Amino acid sequence: MRPSRIIVGEVRAEECLDLLIALNAGVPGMCTLHANSAREALTKACTLPLLAGENISARFVVPTVAASVDLVVHLALDASGARRVSEVVAVPGRMEGDVIETETVFEWREGALRRGIGLPPRIERYERAGVDVVRLLREAG
């Protein structure tokens, strides 16, 4: 049976490897994990699969994360204790050495979520779902 999407409530350990393999096979999905920033979430997504055992290496995991993840949305607590989106980074699928490149799509600045210069990768996926990313980003500022 082929799922239409995979949603994992919280990735905490080696189950991240199973998620990455499914995402890399073309099954769309999303997950949550705890990290201090969007970029640190990517680092954690590269580290957690290594807990699966000796046969898994960073040489496999890091490029798989780069190829499988499109966006990382990071939430943080504001001064009032409310959760807010603090940044959205795009993952264009490129690497510089062992570091996954990212582009800032949105970031919390001056009390508001502000548009960065990055674009979500693989915009055609959003278009197939009826989402006009270019229009949304233009309207966002």
N, C-alpha and C positions, 0 to 999 in steps of 0.2 A: 504494500500500500504506500502511495506517495503522498506525503502531506502537502497541503497548499502553502503552509507557512509554519514556522517554529517560533514559539515564544517561551523563553525561559525566565522565570521570575527573578532568580538571583543565581549568578554563576559564582561559585566560591572555591572550586577546586578542579580536579581533573576532568569533570564533566564538560569543561570548556573545550576540551579536545573533540568530543563528540559533536558539540555545537559547531565548531569550526569546520569539521569534515562535512557536516550537512550543509552549511552555508556555502562551502566551496564546491559542493555538488550541484549548486543552483537552486536550492530551496531557500526562499526568502525567509528572513526571521529577524528577531531582535532579542536582546537580553538586558538585564540590569546587572551591574556589579558596583562595588564600592571602591572609589578612588578619589583623590584630592583634586583632580582636574581631568579634562577630556583626554589630554595627551598621556597622563598617568594611567587612565583607563586602558588605553591601547597597550601600554607597557605591561599592565597586569594581564590583559588578554593574551599577551605573548608568553607570560610567565606561568600562568595557571595550567596550561596543557602539559607543561614539563613535569607536573606532579603525577602524570599518568604512568610514568615508568622510564626505564633506561633506553627503550627503543625510540623515544621521541626526543628530537633535538631542536634547538633554536633554528638551525638551518632549514628545517621544515616549517616550524610554527610561524616564524616572523613573516616570511613571504605569504603564507596562507592567510594570516590576519590582514596583511596589506591588500590582498586580492579579494577578501571576503567581506570586509567592513566598508560601508559607504560613508556613514555619518556616526559621530559620537556626540551625544547630547549630555552635558554635565549640569546637574542641579546642585545648588548650594543654599545654605540657610542665609537669609539676609539679617539685618540688624534686629528686625522684629521677630525673628524665628520662623518666618515663612519660607518655604522652599521656592526657589526661583531658578529658571534656566540661567546659568551663568556663562555658558559658552556652547557653541555648536561648531564642531570642526569637521571638515570633509577629509576623507581619506582617498586620495586619487589613485592609489595602488602603486605608487612609486616608493622606492627605498633609496637611501643614501647610506651605503654600507649596511649596517644592521639596524638602522633607524628608519622607521616608517615616516614618510613625509606627510604633513597635514597642512590644511589651509583653513584659516578662520572664516567661517560663514557668518557667525554672530558672536558677540561678546558683550558682557555686562560692563558698561562704562558710564560714568556720570549719572548713575541712578536709572539707567534704562538699557534694554537690550539693543545694541547697535549693530548695524550691518558691517561685516568685514569685507575683505576682497575675494574670499574663496567662493567657489561654486561646488555644489554637490556633484560628484562624479556620476557617470552613467545616467544622465538626465532622461534618456529614453525609457528607463524603467518607470520613472514617475509619470511620464507622458502616457504610457500604456495603462496606467491606473487612473488616468484622467486628471492628473495634477500638472498645472502649468507652472513649473518652477521658475522660469524666467520672469513671468508676470508677478509671482509672489515676491521674488527678491527685489524686483523693481519697485513694487509697492512698499516694501519694507525700508526702502531708503537708500 
